[in-house]
Amino acid sequence: CDNRANGYVGDNWRAGRIRLAVAVPSGPGWAAGSRWYRCDLIRDARAEAITLVEEDPELARHPALAASVAALVDADRAEYLEKG
């Protein structure tokens, strides 16, 4: 994955705010004969997300994002997240 990620990015992927994750078949999938792997490059968006929420805490300018967050965060999860 490392060399392919470097080729895709055009430089050393470690130099950017990128994470490399390798996915493999689940236990049952492996037992059934699945033999594959997938390399995922994931951009670290945490800093951008923090800035976005600081500038627009209610996500009023980002209604699609607000709807996605609302769908993910129910009352129990919200209480857990607020405990930090």
C-alpha beads as a LAMMPS data file, in Angstrom:
LAMMPS data file: protein, C-alpha beads

84 atoms
83 bonds

1 atom types
1 bond types

-500.0 500.0 xlo xhi
-500.0 500.0 ylo yhi
-500.0 500.0 zlo zhi

Masses

1 110.0

Atoms # bond

1 1 1 0.000 0.000 0.000
2 1 1 2.791 2.409 0.862
3 1 1 4.300 2.670 -2.620
4 1 1 0.900 2.881 -4.332
5 1 1 -0.199 5.614 -1.901
6 1 1 2.956 7.598 -2.649
7 1 1 2.292 7.212 -6.365
8 1 1 -1.305 8.330 -6.024
9 1 1 -0.427 11.362 -3.911
10 1 1 2.632 12.186 -6.030
11 1 1 4.928 12.381 -3.018
12 1 1 5.410 10.732 0.363
13 1 1 1.869 10.443 1.742
14 1 1 3.262 10.802 5.279
15 1 1 4.275 14.403 4.504
16 1 1 0.630 15.480 4.315
17 1 1 -2.269 15.263 6.672
18 1 1 -3.246 11.862 5.338
19 1 1 -3.761 8.509 7.004
20 1 1 -3.323 5.153 5.295
21 1 1 -5.698 2.395 6.351
22 1 1 -5.688 -1.191 5.137
23 1 1 -8.957 -3.124 5.004
24 1 1 -9.069 -6.917 4.837
25 1 1 -11.902 -9.451 4.759
26 1 1 -13.867 -10.054 7.939
27 1 1 -13.244 -13.247 9.908
28 1 1 -16.227 -15.015 8.318
29 1 1 -15.232 -13.688 4.893
30 1 1 -11.691 -15.002 5.312
31 1 1 -13.014 -18.376 6.486
32 1 1 -15.186 -18.478 3.359
33 1 1 -12.138 -17.931 1.147
34 1 1 -12.050 -14.167 0.569
35 1 1 -8.495 -13.052 -0.129
36 1 1 -8.214 -9.356 -0.844
37 1 1 -7.058 -6.127 0.710
38 1 1 -7.890 -2.489 0.110
39 1 1 -5.734 0.531 0.806
40 1 1 -7.594 3.698 1.794
41 1 1 -6.050 7.147 1.978
42 1 1 -7.987 9.285 4.426
43 1 1 -7.516 13.012 4.611
44 1 1 -7.301 14.330 8.146
45 1 1 -10.123 16.850 8.243
46 1 1 -10.234 17.389 12.003
47 1 1 -8.717 20.895 11.867
48 1 1 -11.120 21.959 9.140
49 1 1 -14.065 20.510 11.064
50 1 1 -13.098 22.351 14.243
51 1 1 -12.822 25.637 12.348
52 1 1 -16.151 25.060 10.600
53 1 1 -17.980 24.367 13.871
54 1 1 -16.317 27.285 15.653
55 1 1 -17.441 29.631 12.869
56 1 1 -20.950 28.119 12.517
57 1 1 -21.832 26.109 15.662
58 1 1 -25.407 25.418 14.519
59 1 1 -24.209 24.500 10.996
60 1 1 -26.769 26.929 9.587
61 1 1 -24.628 27.486 6.482
62 1 1 -24.190 23.724 6.049
63 1 1 -27.693 22.169 6.148
64 1 1 -26.690 18.843 4.592
65 1 1 -23.921 18.411 7.159
66 1 1 -26.292 19.408 9.968
67 1 1 -28.782 16.767 8.811
68 1 1 -26.069 14.089 8.675
69 1 1 -24.860 14.948 12.169
70 1 1 -28.420 14.953 13.510
71 1 1 -28.997 11.499 12.032
72 1 1 -25.873 10.167 13.755
73 1 1 -26.188 11.816 17.138
74 1 1 -29.170 10.746 19.196
75 1 1 -29.708 11.903 22.792
76 1 1 -27.618 9.078 24.317
77 1 1 -24.699 9.683 21.990
78 1 1 -24.888 13.434 22.512
79 1 1 -24.659 12.983 26.291
80 1 1 -21.652 10.688 25.861
81 1 1 -19.928 13.115 23.495
82 1 1 -20.450 16.060 25.829
83 1 1 -18.617 14.206 28.591
84 1 1 -15.529 14.419 26.350

Bonds

1 1 1 2
2 1 2 3
3 1 3 4
4 1 4 5
5 1 5 6
6 1 6 7
7 1 7 8
8 1 8 9
9 1 9 10
10 1 10 11
11 1 11 12
12 1 12 13
13 1 13 14
14 1 14 15
15 1 15 16
16 1 16 17
17 1 17 18
18 1 18 19
19 1 19 20
20 1 20 21
21 1 21 22
22 1 22 23
23 1 23 24
24 1 24 25
25 1 25 26
26 1 26 27
27 1 27 28
28 1 28 29
29 1 29 30
30 1 30 31
31 1 31 32
32 1 32 33
33 1 33 34
34 1 34 35
35 1 35 36
36 1 36 37
37 1 37 38
38 1 38 39
39 1 39 40
40 1 40 41
41 1 41 42
42 1 42 43
43 1 43 44
44 1 44 45
45 1 45 46
46 1 46 47
47 1 47 48
48 1 48 49
49 1 49 50
50 1 50 51
51 1 51 52
52 1 52 53
53 1 53 54
54 1 54 55
55 1 55 56
56 1 56 57
57 1 57 58
58 1 58 59
59 1 59 60
60 1 60 61
61 1 61 62
62 1 62 63
63 1 63 64
64 1 64 65
65 1 65 66
66 1 66 67
67 1 67 68
68 1 68 69
69 1 69 70
70 1 70 71
71 1 71 72
72 1 72 73
73 1 73 74
74 1 74 75
75 1 75 76
76 1 76 77
77 1 77 78
78 1 78 79
79 1 79 80
80 1 80 81
81 1 81 82
82 1 82 83
83 1 83 84
